[in-house]
């Protein structure tokens, strides 16, 4: 049986993950708006290919953010309600997913800002 002191660090870290993901949703939506204004009237084939790429990436990453936040919330419910279960494996997997997504998002944002600046 996990004690409250063993559960609390998992819940605290999961809350931190959610808090760190929310600004990414806002940032991606802001970049999407900036992107749509910037993309209007572009006709160069290479630029159009990149426009489609970033359009798709923003959409995919918003879905990834939603899915991960949902998985974290489910994990938090499991930790709260199933106190007799060891949740460390699932927690470690979510930690890995969180770190991977944040790395991907940071790279996407950097690449997009560089693309906009160069074109």
JOMOPE-V928250 format. One record per helix or strand of 3 or more residues. SS is the DSSP state (a for helix, b for strand). FROM is the first residue (numbers start at 0). LEN is the number of residues. If there is no record, write none. Layout:
# JOMOPE-V928250
SS/FROM/LEN, SS/FROM/LEN
This chain:
# JOMOPE-V928250
a/3/36, a/44/37, a/87/31
